[in-house]
Amino acid sequence: MWVGDYPPDVKEAFGEMSAKAKAYRPLIAALFFGSIITITVLSLGRLRLITPEVGFWSYALSTFIVLMVFNIFDLLIIDWMIFVAIQPKAIILPGTEGLGGYKDYCFHFRGFIIGTAFSGVGALVISAVEWAVVVLFC
């Protein structure tokens, strides 16, 4: 499903995603990103309950922190601990066993840096929408 997120040598050895996996990818992505957006919006709602007169930058910082918690969890637990250190058979793509990309900590750290940038931009976008809703309707 996430073949595009594997290291380059693994992607090259494995080849293209199956048609079935490509068909499911939009659904999985919608569920994944929908969950993240829902969690951030609920977090902002909670922030507003605690501090009703909160400003835009507090919204943005709160959203950034929520997104970074996921980004840090993804790096430390999913990528480095499970993908690189433990390597359960379920994550090893057929025909790619033993490739160096599976032990590449730097590859995942670069993904974390990219995720940090996306978290910053995402925090601004989500906060702007939430802030606009609060200003217009509350």
C-alpha positions as CSV (number, residue, x, y, z in Angstrom):
1,M,0.0,0.0,0.0
2,W,2.8,2.4,0.9
3,V,5.4,1.1,-1.6
4,G,6.3,4.7,-2.5
5,D,7.5,5.3,1.0
6,Y,10.1,2.5,1.0
7,P,13.8,3.3,0.4
8,P,14.8,3.7,-3.2
9,D,16.7,0.3,-3.5
10,V,13.6,-1.5,-2.1
11,K,11.2,0.3,-4.5
12,E,13.5,-0.5,-7.4
13,A,13.8,-4.2,-6.6
14,F,10.1,-4.6,-5.9
15,G,8.7,-2.7,-8.8
16,E,5.3,-1.1,-9.2
17,M,2.4,-1.5,-6.8
18,S,-0.3,-4.0,-7.8
19,A,-3.5,-2.6,-9.4
20,K,-5.4,-3.8,-6.3
21,A,-3.1,-1.9,-3.9
22,K,-3.4,1.2,-6.1
23,A,-7.2,1.0,-6.0
24,Y,-7.2,0.9,-2.2
25,R,-4.6,3.6,-1.7
26,P,-7.0,6.6,-2.0
27,L,-9.4,5.0,0.6
28,I,-6.5,4.3,3.0
29,A,-5.1,7.8,2.5
30,A,-8.5,9.4,3.1
31,L,-9.0,7.5,6.3
32,F,-5.4,8.3,7.5
33,F,-5.5,12.0,6.7
34,G,-9.2,12.3,7.8
35,S,-8.1,10.9,11.2
36,I,-5.3,13.3,11.6
37,I,-7.5,16.3,10.7
38,T,-10.2,15.1,13.0
39,I,-7.7,14.7,15.9
40,T,-6.3,18.2,15.3
41,V,-9.8,19.8,15.0
42,L,-10.9,18.1,18.3
43,S,-7.7,19.3,19.9
44,L,-8.5,22.9,18.8
45,G,-12.0,22.5,20.1
46,R,-10.7,21.4,23.5
47,L,-8.3,24.3,23.5
48,R,-11.2,26.7,22.9
49,L,-13.1,25.1,25.8
50,I,-10.2,25.7,28.1
51,T,-9.3,29.2,26.9
52,P,-12.2,30.8,24.9
53,E,-10.2,33.9,23.9
54,V,-7.3,32.0,22.4
55,G,-5.6,33.7,19.4
56,F,-4.7,32.3,16.0
57,W,-1.0,31.6,16.8
58,S,-2.1,29.5,19.8
59,Y,-4.3,27.5,17.4
60,A,-1.4,27.1,15.0
61,L,1.1,26.1,17.7
62,S,-1.4,23.6,19.2
63,T,-2.0,22.0,15.7
64,F,1.7,21.9,15.0
65,I,2.3,20.1,18.3
66,V,-0.4,17.5,17.5
67,L,1.1,16.9,14.0
68,M,4.6,16.7,15.4
69,V,3.6,14.1,18.0
70,F,2.5,11.9,15.1
71,N,5.7,12.7,13.1
72,I,8.0,11.9,16.0
73,F,6.0,8.7,16.7
74,D,6.3,7.7,13.1
75,L,10.1,8.3,13.1
76,L,11.0,6.7,16.4
77,I,8.5,3.8,16.7
78,I,7.2,3.0,13.3
79,D,10.3,3.7,11.2
80,W,13.4,3.2,13.4
81,M,12.1,0.7,15.9
82,I,9.8,-1.5,13.8
83,F,11.0,-0.9,10.2
84,V,14.7,-0.7,10.8
85,A,15.4,-2.6,14.1
86,I,12.7,-5.3,14.5
87,Q,11.8,-5.8,10.8
88,P,8.7,-8.0,11.0
89,K,8.3,-10.2,8.0
90,A,5.0,-8.4,7.1
91,I,6.9,-5.2,6.2
92,I,9.5,-6.9,4.0
93,L,8.4,-6.8,0.4
94,P,8.8,-10.1,-1.6
95,G,12.1,-10.2,-3.4
96,T,13.7,-7.4,-1.4
97,E,14.9,-9.4,1.6
98,G,18.3,-8.2,2.9
99,L,18.5,-4.9,0.9
100,G,20.5,-2.1,2.6
101,G,17.5,0.3,2.5
102,Y,15.8,-1.6,5.3
103,K,18.6,-0.5,7.7
104,D,18.9,3.1,6.5
105,Y,18.2,5.4,9.5
106,C,19.1,8.5,7.5
107,F,16.4,7.7,4.9
108,H,13.7,7.8,7.6
109,F,15.2,10.9,9.2
110,R,15.0,12.8,5.9
111,G,11.3,11.7,5.9
112,F,11.0,13.2,9.4
113,I,12.4,16.5,8.2
114,I,10.0,16.6,5.3
115,G,7.2,15.7,7.7
116,T,8.2,18.6,10.0
117,A,7.8,21.0,7.0
118,F,4.4,19.5,6.2
119,S,3.4,19.7,9.8
120,G,4.2,23.4,9.8
121,V,2.3,24.1,6.6
122,G,-0.5,21.8,7.7
123,A,-0.8,23.5,11.1
124,L,-1.2,26.9,9.4
125,V,-3.8,25.6,7.0
126,I,-5.9,23.7,9.5
127,S,-5.6,26.5,12.0
128,A,-6.7,29.1,9.5
129,V,-9.8,27.1,8.6
130,E,-10.7,26.5,12.2
131,W,-10.0,30.1,13.1
132,A,-12.2,31.3,10.3
133,V,-15.0,29.0,11.5
134,V,-14.7,30.4,15.0
135,V,-14.6,34.0,13.9
136,L,-17.5,33.6,11.5
137,F,-19.8,31.3,13.4
138,C,-19.0,31.6,17.1
